Amino acid sequence: MWKTYTIPRNEGTRIHHAGSTQLCVAVDQAGEGTVLSSLVRYNQPSARANRQITDLPPLSDKTWIRSFIGKAEQYELKPAFPPVPICVRLREAFSLGSGQELDGWIFSTLEAHLSVQGKSLAAYPLRKPFKTLFGMPETGVICRYDEADFLASGEAVLGTLHDDPVLVAHPVHLKNVSSMPVTVTDLCIYGEQLSIFRQGSRFQTEGIQFTFSQAGVRMNLDSKASLGPGSVLVAKPSVSGEERFIERSFELFKAITRI
């Protein structure tokens, strides 16, 4: 899916499949140029089971995102993160004692960015998106909601999740520097600070460290995490180099410890 395509001028609507999500791309004429139209559909049949596309709205429908591309002959699909943070709710919360550290993996859902000549025309979450509030009502952050298990490197399900085309893996290091145990229920990821690397057909970011203290939770890049051999950079952070290494902090201690 993640490559450059020719504009589908003579083949009708092109359907890109990512799990149960379909990204539809079509073209229309506008004077001497071309309008590229796209939309996303969730919970659709697989590529094999869905040879006939019969229920797409007409290109004049407002559900299509339409962009004039002139005489361009190609478009590209790239993996990316949403423009808001991602709140990953852990399916099974756990306690992390004072002074304890823990390594593991979580996964979040990618977006697909459709671009022409380096300009992004549309961005589509590869699973139906929902918003949530991470933190206290007065100081919380509006986030994209996601769910994941906190996994050890040796768990069998890890390989299956790595191969899911809509997911990106995050190596995570947790560190509790507070004087009491904390209950880890969810983790907030700032995708704008992260790169996306490809290892074969799998996607992974740099390591992320979450530090729990009396003042709250801090997220920053974990320089100790290894990307592994053969990693290829496919998406750069969307912020500057200086902003990339800023620690993101949240005053959440009462929320995360349930006190």
Secondary structure as a PSIPRED ss2 file (coil, helix, strand):
# PSIPRED VFORMAT (PSIPRED V4.0)

   1 M C   1.000  0.000  0.000
   2 W C   1.000  0.000  0.000
   3 K C   1.000  0.000  0.000
   4 T E   0.000  0.000  1.000
   5 Y E   0.000  0.000  1.000
   6 T E   0.000  0.000  1.000
   7 I C   1.000  0.000  0.000
   8 P C   1.000  0.000  0.000
   9 R C   1.000  0.000  0.000
  10 N C   1.000  0.000  0.000
  11 E C   1.000  0.000  0.000
  12 G C   1.000  0.000  0.000
  13 T C   1.000  0.000  0.000
  14 R E   0.000  0.000  1.000
  15 I E   0.000  0.000  1.000
  16 H E   0.000  0.000  1.000
  17 H E   0.000  0.000  1.000
  18 A E   0.000  0.000  1.000
  19 G C   1.000  0.000  0.000
  20 S C   1.000  0.000  0.000
  21 T E   0.000  0.000  1.000
  22 Q E   0.000  0.000  1.000
  23 L E   0.000  0.000  1.000
  24 C E   0.000  0.000  1.000
  25 V E   0.000  0.000  1.000
  26 A E   0.000  0.000  1.000
  27 V E   0.000  0.000  1.000
  28 D E   0.000  0.000  1.000
  29 Q E   0.000  0.000  1.000
  30 A E   0.000  0.000  1.000
  31 G C   1.000  0.000  0.000
  32 E C   1.000  0.000  0.000
  33 G E   0.000  0.000  1.000
  34 T E   0.000  0.000  1.000
  35 V E   0.000  0.000  1.000
  36 L E   0.000  0.000  1.000
  37 S E   0.000  0.000  1.000
  38 S E   0.000  0.000  1.000
  39 L E   0.000  0.000  1.000
  40 V E   0.000  0.000  1.000
  41 R E   0.000  0.000  1.000
  42 Y C   1.000  0.000  0.000
  43 N C   1.000  0.000  0.000
  44 Q C   1.000  0.000  0.000
  45 P C   1.000  0.000  0.000
  46 S C   1.000  0.000  0.000
  47 A C   1.000  0.000  0.000
  48 R C   1.000  0.000  0.000
  49 A C   1.000  0.000  0.000
  50 N C   1.000  0.000  0.000
  51 R C   1.000  0.000  0.000
  52 Q C   1.000  0.000  0.000
  53 I C   1.000  0.000  0.000
  54 T C   1.000  0.000  0.000
  55 D C   1.000  0.000  0.000
  56 L C   1.000  0.000  0.000
  57 P C   1.000  0.000  0.000
  58 P C   1.000  0.000  0.000
  59 L C   1.000  0.000  0.000
  60 S C   1.000  0.000  0.000
  61 D C   1.000  0.000  0.000
  62 K C   1.000  0.000  0.000
  63 T C   1.000  0.000  0.000
  64 W C   1.000  0.000  0.000
  65 I E   0.000  0.000  1.000
  66 R E   0.000  0.000  1.000
  67 S E   0.000  0.000  1.000
  68 F E   0.000  0.000  1.000
  69 I E   0.000  0.000  1.000
  70 G E   0.000  0.000  1.000
  71 K C   1.000  0.000  0.000
  72 A C   1.000  0.000  0.000
  73 E C   1.000  0.000  0.000
  74 Q E   0.000  0.000  1.000
  75 Y E   0.000  0.000  1.000
  76 E E   0.000  0.000  1.000
  77 L E   0.000  0.000  1.000
  78 K E   0.000  0.000  1.000
  79 P E   0.000  0.000  1.000
  80 A E   0.000  0.000  1.000
  81 F C   1.000  0.000  0.000
  82 P C   1.000  0.000  0.000
  83 P C   1.000  0.000  0.000
  84 V C   1.000  0.000  0.000
  85 P C   1.000  0.000  0.000
  86 I E   0.000  0.000  1.000
  87 C E   0.000  0.000  1.000
  88 V E   0.000  0.000  1.000
  89 R E   0.000  0.000  1.000
  90 L E   0.000  0.000  1.000
  91 R E   0.000  0.000  1.000
  92 E E   0.000  0.000  1.000
  93 A E   0.000  0.000  1.000
  94 F E   0.000  0.000  1.000
  95 S E   0.000  0.000  1.000
  96 L E   0.000  0.000  1.000
  97 G C   1.000  0.000  0.000
  98 S C   1.000  0.000  0.000
  99 G C   1.000  0.000  0.000
 100 Q C   1.000  0.000  0.000
 101 E E   0.000  0.000  1.000
 102 L E   0.000  0.000  1.000
 103 D E   0.000  0.000  1.000
 104 G E   0.000  0.000  1.000
 105 W E   0.000  0.000  1.000
 106 I E   0.000  0.000  1.000
 107 F E   0.000  0.000  1.000
 108 S E   0.000  0.000  1.000
 109 T E   0.000  0.000  1.000
 110 L C   1.000  0.000  0.000
 111 E E   0.000  0.000  1.000
 112 A E   0.000  0.000  1.000
 113 H E   0.000  0.000  1.000
 114 L E   0.000  0.000  1.000
 115 S E   0.000  0.000  1.000
 116 V E   0.000  0.000  1.000
 117 Q C   1.000  0.000  0.000
 118 G C   1.000  0.000  0.000
 119 K E   0.000  0.000  1.000
 120 S E   0.000  0.000  1.000
 121 L E   0.000  0.000  1.000
 122 A E   0.000  0.000  1.000
 123 A E   0.000  0.000  1.000
 124 Y E   0.000  0.000  1.000
 125 P E   0.000  0.000  1.000
 126 L C   1.000  0.000  0.000
 127 R C   1.000  0.000  0.000
 128 K C   1.000  0.000  0.000
 129 P C   1.000  0.000  0.000
 130 F C   1.000  0.000  0.000
 131 K E   0.000  0.000  1.000
 132 T E   0.000  0.000  1.000
 133 L E   0.000  0.000  1.000
 134 F E   0.000  0.000  1.000
 135 G C   1.000  0.000  0.000
 136 M C   1.000  0.000  0.000
 137 P C   1.000  0.000  0.000
 138 E C   1.000  0.000  0.000
 139 T C   1.000  0.000  0.000
 140 G C   1.000  0.000  0.000
 141 V E   0.000  0.000  1.000
 142 I E   0.000  0.000  1.000
 143 C E   0.000  0.000  1.000
 144 R E   0.000  0.000  1.000
 145 Y E   0.000  0.000  1.000
 146 D E   0.000  0.000  1.000
 147 E E   0.000  0.000  1.000
 148 A E   0.000  0.000  1.000
 149 D C   1.000  0.000  0.000
 150 F C   1.000  0.000  0.000
 151 L E   0.000  0.000  1.000
 152 A C   1.000  0.000  0.000
 153 S C   1.000  0.000  0.000
 154 G C   1.000  0.000  0.000
 155 E C   1.000  0.000  0.000
 156 A C   1.000  0.000  0.000
 157 V H   0.000  1.000  0.000
 158 L H   0.000  1.000  0.000
 159 G H   0.000  1.000  0.000
 160 T H   0.000  1.000  0.000
 161 L H   0.000  1.000  0.000
 162 H H   0.000  1.000  0.000
 163 D C   1.000  0.000  0.000
 164 D C   1.000  0.000  0.000
 165 P C   1.000  0.000  0.000
 166 V C   1.000  0.000  0.000
 167 L E   0.000  0.000  1.000
 168 V E   0.000  0.000  1.000
 169 A E   0.000  0.000  1.000
 170 H E   0.000  0.000  1.000
 171 P E   0.000  0.000  1.000
 172 V E   0.000  0.000  1.000
 173 H E   0.000  0.000  1.000
 174 L E   0.000  0.000  1.000
 175 K E   0.000  0.000  1.000
 176 N E   0.000  0.000  1.000
 177 V C   1.000  0.000  0.000
 178 S C   1.000  0.000  0.000
 179 S C   1.000  0.000  0.000
 180 M C   1.000  0.000  0.000
 181 P C   1.000  0.000  0.000
 182 V E   0.000  0.000  1.000
 183 T E   0.000  0.000  1.000
 184 V E   0.000  0.000  1.000
 185 T E   0.000  0.000  1.000
 186 D E   0.000  0.000  1.000
 187 L E   0.000  0.000  1.000
 188 C E   0.000  0.000  1.000
 189 I E   0.000  0.000  1.000
 190 Y C   1.000  0.000  0.000
 191 G H   0.000  1.000  0.000
 192 E H   0.000  1.000  0.000
 193 Q H   0.000  1.000  0.000
 194 L C   1.000  0.000  0.000
 195 S C   1.000  0.000  0.000
 196 I E   0.000  0.000  1.000
 197 F E   0.000  0.000  1.000
 198 R E   0.000  0.000  1.000
 199 Q E   0.000  0.000  1.000
 200 G C   1.000  0.000  0.000
 201 S C   1.000  0.000  0.000
 202 R E   0.000  0.000  1.000
 203 F E   0.000  0.000  1.000
 204 Q E   0.000  0.000  1.000
 205 T C   1.000  0.000  0.000
 206 E C   1.000  0.000  0.000
 207 G E   0.000  0.000  1.000
 208 I E   0.000  0.000  1.000
 209 Q E   0.000  0.000  1.000
 210 F E   0.000  0.000  1.000
 211 T E   0.000  0.000  1.000
 212 F E   0.000  0.000  1.000
 213 S E   0.000  0.000  1.000
 214 Q C   1.000  0.000  0.000
 215 A C   1.000  0.000  0.000
 216 G E   0.000  0.000  1.000
 217 V E   0.000  0.000  1.000
 218 R E   0.000  0.000  1.000
 219 M E   0.000  0.000  1.000
 220 N E   0.000  0.000  1.000
 221 L E   0.000  0.000  1.000
 222 D E   0.000  0.000  1.000
 223 S C   1.000  0.000  0.000
 224 K C   1.000  0.000  0.000
 225 A C   1.000  0.000  0.000
 226 S C   1.000  0.000  0.000
 227 L C   1.000  0.000  0.000
 228 G C   1.000  0.000  0.000
 229 P C   1.000  0.000  0.000
 230 G C   1.000  0.000  0.000
 231 S C   1.000  0.000  0.000
 232 V E   0.000  0.000  1.000
 233 L E   0.000  0.000  1.000
 234 V E   0.000  0.000  1.000
 235 A E   0.000  0.000  1.000
 236 K C   1.000  0.000  0.000
 237 P C   1.000  0.000  0.000
 238 S C   1.000  0.000  0.000
 239 V C   1.000  0.000  0.000
 240 S C   1.000  0.000  0.000
 241 G H   0.000  1.000  0.000
 242 E H   0.000  1.000  0.000
 243 E H   0.000  1.000  0.000
 244 R H   0.000  1.000  0.000
 245 F C   1.000  0.000  0.000
 246 I C   1.000  0.000  0.000
 247 E C   1.000  0.000  0.000
 248 R E   0.000  0.000  1.000
 249 S E   0.000  0.000  1.000
 250 F E   0.000  0.000  1.000
 251 E C   1.000  0.000  0.000
 252 L C   1.000  0.000  0.000
 253 F H   0.000  1.000  0.000
 254 K H   0.000  1.000  0.000
 255 A H   0.000  1.000  0.000
 256 I H   0.000  1.000  0.000
 257 T H   0.000  1.000  0.000
 258 R C   1.000  0.000  0.000
 259 I C   1.000  0.000  0.000
